[in-house]
Amino acid sequence: MPTILLIRHGESKSNAGLPTSCPKLVELTGKGLKQAEDIAYILKSQPAPELIVTSSYLRTQQTAKQTRLAFPFVPEEEWPVHEFTYLSPSYWNEDTTSKDREPLVKAYWETCDPAYVDGPGSESFEQFIERVREVKLRLKSTEHDKIVVFSHQQFISALLWLSKRDPGDLSPETMMDFWAFLKAHPIPNGDLRRMRIRRRHESWQPESISQMFEREPVFVRR
């Protein structure tokens, strides 16, 4: 029964409301770096992972650094588990903040077109969900007993959403369902979620980094 640990990156400058110039190159704050140390400290108290996975984005690379140092012999791989970048990176060219981009975010989700691509460097909701589904299949077919995945809130939320109610075909209604799910189940920076995969069933037990090792998860079959 493979165990997957899904970790959202530590607090980034964008999360803290600071200006940023490129979604892929957003750095961690001092608080985010401390969260990365806390993650590694907790993971060192557990059996070593067999694989460490990160996205290509700088903030996950920085979050994973302390864990990589704690397990120097564990192989590392970069998977397409990066954030859903639905706004064109051109909006970051002049060091905008998340507050500055709020009207663009609002307009994107109000348009609610699964096939819409905002511009170069962005992806549609359809492309995003297909990417998440491919990673989900990759996790289900893994030969490793324990994988640590450093990723992002929307990607982790999409994995949870698809596990609970994969809609198959995407529509404006299912896109809004995901947006509502994301808002109803926020994932804090530095949070760690555990998933155990059965042969035919998946079991998801969302527990925060401070709770997850205090008790065994409850498995829900579907």
N, C-alpha and C positions, 0 to 999 in steps of 0.2 A: 504494500500500500504506500505509494510515493507520498511524501510530504513536501508541499510547496510553501515557502515562506515569502509572502508578498510584502515588500517594504516600500512605503512612499518616501521619497527623498526628504532630507531635512529642510528646514525653512530656507527659502531662497530670497534673494533681494526683491524679486517680483512679489513673492508672498508677503514681504514686509512693506510693500507699497513704495519701494524705491524705483527710480528710473532704470530701465534696462534697454539694451539696443539690439538684442538678438535672442529669440526664444531658445535656441539651442545652446547658447553660451551664458545663460544666466547662472551666476555663482551663488553659493550658500552664504548666509550671514554667519556671524559668530555663533548665534544660537543654533543654526543649522549644523555647524561643525561640531558643536557639543552634542547634538542629537545623534550624529554619526558615531561619535565615541560611545555614547550610551548603547546604541544598537550593537556595536561590536562587543561591548562588555557583556550584554545579555547572551549573545550568540556563543561567546566563549564558554559559557556555563553549560552548553548543550553539546550533544554529539556533533562532530564537525560535518559541515555540508559536503556533498560530493561535487557540487557545481555552483559557481557564483555567476549570476547573470545580471548585466546592467543594460540600460539603454545607452544610446550614443550621446545623450545630453549631458552637459558638464555637471549639473547638479546631482545627477545620480552617480556619476563617476566619483565625485567628491564624497558623497554619502557612503559609497562602497569602499572607499580607500582604507579606512580603519579595519573593516572586516577582512579585506584582502591581506592586510598586514598580520592580522590575527591568525589567518589560515594560509600561510605562504605556499603550501603544496597543493592547495585546491585549485583545479583548473578554472579559468574564467572565460566567459563568452559574452559577446555583444549580440543581443537579440533585438528585433524591432518592437520593443516594449515602451517606446517613447510616447510622450504626451500627444493628445489629439490637438494638432495645430491647425485649427479650422480658420483662423484669421491669417491673412498673408503676412509674412515676416516684414514686409515693407512698412507696416505700421510701427515697427520698433526702430526704424532708422534714425529717429530724432530723440532717442531716449525717453520714451513715453512710460507712464506708470500704468498699473492695472486699473487705477481709477480713470485715467485718460481713455482707456480702451473700453470702458463699460458700455458706452453707447453702441460701439461696434458689436460687442458680445450680445447685447440685447437685440440688436437688429438681426444678427445671424440666427438666433434661436426663434425669433418671431417669424422670420421667413420660413424656417422649418422645411427646407428642401434637402432631402437626403443625398441628392446627386450634385448639389451646388459645390463648386470649388472656388474659393475666394481669390486665388491668384497663385503665382509661382511660390513653391515652398509650402503650400497648404494642401490639405486633403479634404475630400468630401466625407460626410458621415458614413456613406456606404463603404468607402475605401477604408476608413478607420475601423468599422465593425468587421470587415473582412480580414483586416490585419489582426485584430484581437482573436477572431475565430481560428486563424492559422496558428497563433501562439497557443491557444487553448488546446488544439489538437496535438501540438508538439509536446505540451506538458503531459497530456494524457498518455502519450506513447513513450514517455521517457523510461530509460532503464535505470535511472538514478533513484535512490531511495530518499534523498533530501536535496532540494534545490532552493537556494536563496535568490530571489529576484528583486532587484532594486529598480523601481519603476515610478509611475506618476499617478496622481489621483484619478484622472479620468480613465486611464487604461485599466487600473485595478477595479474601478467601479464598473467598467464595461465587462470585465471578466465575471464579476459578481452578478451583474444584470443578466448576462447571457446564460449563466448557470441556473438562475432562478426561472427565467422565462424567455428563452431564445425565440424571437418572433418569426424567424425564417425570413420571409420577404420584409423589406423595410419600407415604411411609409411615413408621411408626416406625423401620423398618430403614434407610431412606435418610436420615432425620433423624440417626440415630446415626452413619451413615457420614460425614455432613458434620461432626459433632462430632469424630469421630476424625481426619478430614482436618485440621480446624482445629488440633487439638492436635499433630498430627505435623508441621505446616508453619507454625510461628509466624512472624509478620511483625513485626519490631522497629519501634519508634517511629522516624519519620523515614526509613524504608526506601522505596526507589523501585524499582518493577518496570516492566518494559517489555513491551508487547504489540504485535505487528504483525499486522494483519488482512489476510488475502487475501480474494479474492472468495468462495471457497467453503470456505476452510480458515482456522483460527485458529492462530497460533503464539505460544506463551507461553514466555518465557525468564526465570524468576525469578532476578534478580541483585540483590545489595544495592547500596546507594547508592555504596559504595566500589569496586565491581567493574564496574558496568554499562557504563562508558565505556572500559574497558580493552581490550575485544575485541568483535568482532561476535557477536551471538547465534546459537545453533544453532537452526534451524527444524525443528520436528517436525511432519510432516503426519499428519493422521488422517482 
